[in-house]
């Protein structure tokens, strides 16, 4: 749902929004739940960009893109997401970057530094992603499930759904400890690109909905033994993550529990995947910074975005 305001906001510092929901409880009682919010407003475009909330922007954009695809064509969803990104950055460039003469320079406000990355990730997300001719990326029932999930996601769950966190588990071993403030030290986070992976690495993918523990074909047998208590894993679909008395197992389970505790919108199931297994496609489709047959890499996308922004004129 989007609100539009046509009245003038001169000399107005705050606006109030109130919505009421009439519903029936499981016990058959009719109730009304009222939601009230008071929001600051500004007539300064500079303040608007300075205080922009990238999480809220992507939540609204993702849901608007899905709704667009449901009423028209799925490809229109990607075009809407791209168009909104271009509009926001073009207005900023034309309003505040008048001294920029280089046509190869992409100007971004600090609050929206990651907007191009998240926009590309949304376009490549299976919820609205369109394959090439005759290419089936996802079954209709699976896409319907993703759409239903995205339409109800809270703001803080949107970014992980669009751009998952990818942790490297075979790097430095300082992670998994608990600091004096009670916070768990997470493994180093890496970009969503295959350049950061190899056959000897193990990673943890967190998209806010589920967790994927994936290890390469050549991962060290010692690592498997410390994590699973077994170096000969035949069918990972039947493998669960045990809690062993080894240091690595203790630290990994601590990290996973910490991630689950931070998630307030459901329990995150853990899947164990070996490189090349059927579920490995979950990781492959999450590597949104890489180039594919149908989509450009993140670097190429920035170049294309810059060209469209510099050619755009404020209407």
C-alpha positions in Angstrom: 0.0 0.0 0.0 1.3 3.4 -1.0 0.1 6.8 0.3 0.0 9.9 -1.8 -0.3 13.5 -0.4 -1.4 16.3 -2.7 -1.8 19.1 -0.1 1.0 21.6 0.5 3.2 20.9 3.5 4.4 24.5 4.0 5.2 25.1 7.7 4.3 21.5 8.6 7.0 19.6 10.5 5.2 16.3 11.1 2.3 14.3 9.6 0.3 11.6 11.2 -0.8 8.4 9.6 -3.4 6.1 11.1 -4.8 2.8 9.7 -7.3 0.4 11.2 -7.6 -3.3 10.6 -10.8 -5.2 11.2 -10.2 -8.9 11.7 -11.6 -12.0 13.3 -9.6 -13.9 15.9 -9.3 -17.7 16.0 -11.9 -17.7 18.7 -14.4 -15.9 16.5 -14.1 -12.5 18.1 -14.3 -9.4 15.9 -11.6 -6.9 16.7 -10.1 -3.7 15.4 -6.4 -3.0 15.5 -5.3 0.6 15.0 -1.8 1.5 13.8 -0.6 5.1 14.4 2.6 6.8 13.3 3.9 10.3 13.4 6.5 11.1 10.8 8.8 14.2 10.2 8.5 15.9 6.9 10.9 18.3 5.1 10.9 20.6 2.1 14.7 20.3 1.8 15.7 17.8 -0.9 19.2 17.7 0.7 17.7 16.6 4.0 15.6 14.0 2.3 18.6 12.3 0.7 20.7 12.7 3.8 18.2 10.8 5.9 17.0 8.3 3.3 16.5 4.7 4.7 17.9 2.2 2.2 16.1 -0.7 3.9 12.7 1.0 3.7 13.4 2.1 0.1 14.2 -1.5 -1.0 11.3 -2.9 0.9 8.9 -0.6 -0.9 10.6 -1.1 -4.2 10.6 -4.9 -4.0 7.0 -5.1 -3.1 6.0 -2.6 -5.8 8.0 -4.6 -8.3 6.2 -7.8 -7.3 2.8 -6.2 -7.6 3.7 -4.8 -11.0 4.6 -8.3 -12.2 1.4 -9.7 -10.9 -0.7 -7.3 -12.9 1.4 -7.1 -16.1 4.5 -9.0 -17.2 7.2 -10.3 -15.0 9.8 -8.4 -16.9 8.0 -5.2 -16.0 9.0 -5.9 -12.4 12.7 -5.5 -13.2 12.1 -2.4 -15.3 10.2 -0.8 -12.4 13.0 -1.5 -9.9 15.6 -0.1 -12.4 13.6 2.9 -13.2 13.1 3.9 -9.5 16.9 3.6 -8.9 17.7 5.7 -11.9 15.1 8.4 -11.0 16.4 8.7 -7.4 20.1 9.0 -8.5 19.3 11.2 -11.5 17.5 13.8 -9.3 20.4 13.8 -6.9 23.0 14.2 -9.6 21.1 17.1 -11.3 20.4 18.8 -8.0 23.7 18.5 -6.0 26.4 17.4 -8.4 26.5 20.3 -10.8 30.3 20.6 -10.6 30.8 17.0 -11.9 32.1 17.2 -15.4 33.3 13.6 -15.9 30.7 11.6 -17.7 32.2 8.4 -16.2 31.6 9.4 -12.6 28.6 7.9 -10.8 27.5 10.3 -8.1 25.8 8.7 -5.1 24.5 10.2 -1.8 26.1 8.5 1.3 22.7 7.1 2.4 22.2 5.4 -1.0 25.8 4.1 -1.7 24.5 0.5 -1.9 21.3 1.3 -3.9 22.7 0.2 -7.2 24.0 -3.1 -5.7 20.7 -3.8 -4.0 18.7 -2.9 -7.2 20.8 -5.3 -9.3 20.3 -8.0 -6.6 16.6 -7.5 -6.7 16.5 -7.8 -10.5 18.5 -11.0 -10.3 16.4 -12.4 -7.4 14.4 -15.4 -8.4 11.2 -13.8 -7.2 11.1 -11.6 -10.3 14.1 -12.9 -12.3 13.4 -13.7 -16.0 15.4 -16.3 -17.8 16.3 -16.5 -21.5 14.2 -18.0 -24.1 13.1 -21.5 -23.1 15.1 -21.2 -19.8 13.2 -22.3 -16.6 14.8 -20.8 -13.6 12.3 -21.8 -11.0 9.0 -23.7 -10.8 5.8 -21.6 -10.7 4.9 -23.0 -7.3 8.3 -22.0 -5.9 8.1 -18.5 -7.4 4.6 -18.1 -5.9 6.0 -19.0 -2.5 8.8 -16.5 -2.8 6.3 -13.8 -3.9 4.0 -14.6 -0.9 7.0 -14.4 1.4 8.3 -11.1 0.0 4.9 -9.4 0.1 4.8 -9.9 3.9 8.5 -9.3 4.8 9.2 -6.6 7.4 11.7 -3.8 6.5 14.6 -5.3 8.4 14.2 -8.7 6.6 14.2 -7.2 3.1 17.9 -6.6 2.5 19.0 -10.2 3.6 16.3 -11.6 1.3 17.6 -9.5 -1.7 21.3 -9.5 -0.9 22.2 -12.4 1.5 25.1 -12.4 3.8 27.9 -14.7 2.8 30.4 -15.8 5.6 33.7 -17.5 4.9 34.2 -20.3 7.4 37.7 -21.5 6.3 39.5 -18.2 6.9 40.9 -16.8 10.2 39.7 -18.5 13.3 38.9 -15.5 15.5 35.2 -15.8 14.8 32.7 -17.6 17.0 34.0 -16.1 20.3 31.8 -14.0 22.6 32.8 -10.5 23.4 32.5 -8.8 26.7 29.3 -7.1 25.6 27.7 -10.5 24.8 28.0 -10.1 21.0 29.2 -13.1 19.0 32.1 -12.4 16.6 30.8 -13.4 13.2 33.0 -14.9 10.4 34.4 -12.5 7.8 31.7 -11.5 5.3 32.5 -11.6 1.6 30.9 -10.2 -1.5 28.4 -12.3 -3.5 30.9 -13.3 -6.2 32.5 -16.6 -7.2 35.9 -14.9 -7.1 35.8 -15.3 -3.3 35.1 -19.0 -3.5 37.2 -22.0 -4.3 36.9 -25.8 -4.0 38.7 -25.8 -0.7 36.5 -23.2 1.0 33.4 -23.5 3.2 30.8 -20.8 3.5 27.6 -20.0 5.3 24.8 -18.2 3.4 22.2 -16.3 5.3 19.2 -14.9 3.4 17.2 -14.2 6.5 14.8 -17.1 5.7 17.2 -20.1 5.8 20.8 -20.9 6.2 23.1 -22.8 3.7 26.3 -24.4 4.9 28.2 -25.2 1.8 31.7 -26.8 1.5 33.8 -27.3 -1.6 34.9 -30.6 -3.1 38.5 -30.1 -1.8 37.7 -28.8 1.6 40.2 -30.2 4.2 39.2 -33.5 5.7 40.2 -32.1 9.1 37.6 -29.4 8.7 34.9 -32.0 8.0 35.9 -34.1 10.9 35.8 -31.2 13.3 32.4 -30.0 12.1 30.6 -33.2 11.3 32.6 -35.8 13.0 32.9 -37.6 9.7 35.0 -37.1 6.6 32.9 -39.3 4.3 29.6 -37.5 3.7 27.7 -39.4 1.0 24.3 -37.8 1.0 24.2 -34.3 2.4 20.4 -34.2 2.3 20.5 -36.5 5.3 23.2 -34.6 7.1 22.5 -32.4 10.1 24.9 -30.2 11.9 25.9 -31.9 15.2 27.2 -30.2 18.3 30.7 -31.7 18.9 33.3 -31.0 21.5 35.7 -29.7 18.9 36.6 -26.0 18.9 35.4 -25.5 15.3 32.1 -27.2 16.0 31.5 -25.1 19.1 32.3 -21.8 17.3 30.2 -22.7 14.2 27.1 -23.6 16.3 27.5 -20.4 18.3 27.5 -18.3 15.1 24.4 -20.1 13.8 22.5 -19.7 17.0 23.5 -16.0 17.1 22.1 -15.5 13.6 18.9 -17.3 14.4 18.5 -15.2 17.6 18.7 -12.0 15.5 15.9 -13.2 13.2 12.5 -12.2 14.5 10.4 -13.4 11.6 10.7 -17.1 11.8 13.0 -20.1 12.4 15.9 -20.4 9.9 16.4 -24.0 8.8 19.9 -25.1 8.1 20.8 -27.0 4.9 24.1 -28.7 4.4 25.3 -28.7 0.8 28.4 -30.0 -0.9 29.7 -28.3 -4.1 27.8 -29.8 -7.1 24.8 -31.0 -5.1 21.3 -30.0 -6.4 20.9 -27.4 -3.7 24.1 -25.8 -4.8 22.0 -23.7 -7.2 20.8 -21.7 -4.2 24.3 -20.3 -3.7 24.9 -19.9 -7.5 21.8 -17.8 -8.0 22.8 -15.7 -5.0 26.1 -14.6 -6.5 24.5 -11.5 -7.9 27.8 -9.6 -8.5 28.8 -12.0 -11.2 28.0 -11.9 -14.9 25.5 -14.4 -16.3 24.1 -15.1 -19.8 21.2 -12.8 -19.2 22.5 -10.3 -16.7 25.6 -8.1 -16.4 28.1 -8.1 -13.6 27.9 -5.5 -10.9 30.8 -3.5 -12.5 29.0 -3.6 -15.9 25.7 -2.6 -14.3 27.3 0.5 -12.7 28.6 1.6 -16.1 25.2 1.1 -17.7 23.5 2.9 -14.8 25.9 5.8 -15.0 25.1 6.3 -18.7 21.4 6.3 -18.1 21.6 8.7 -15.2 23.7 11.3 -17.0 21.4 11.2 -20.0 18.3 11.6 -17.8 16.8 15.1 -17.4 14.6 16.1 -14.5 11.1 16.4 -15.8 
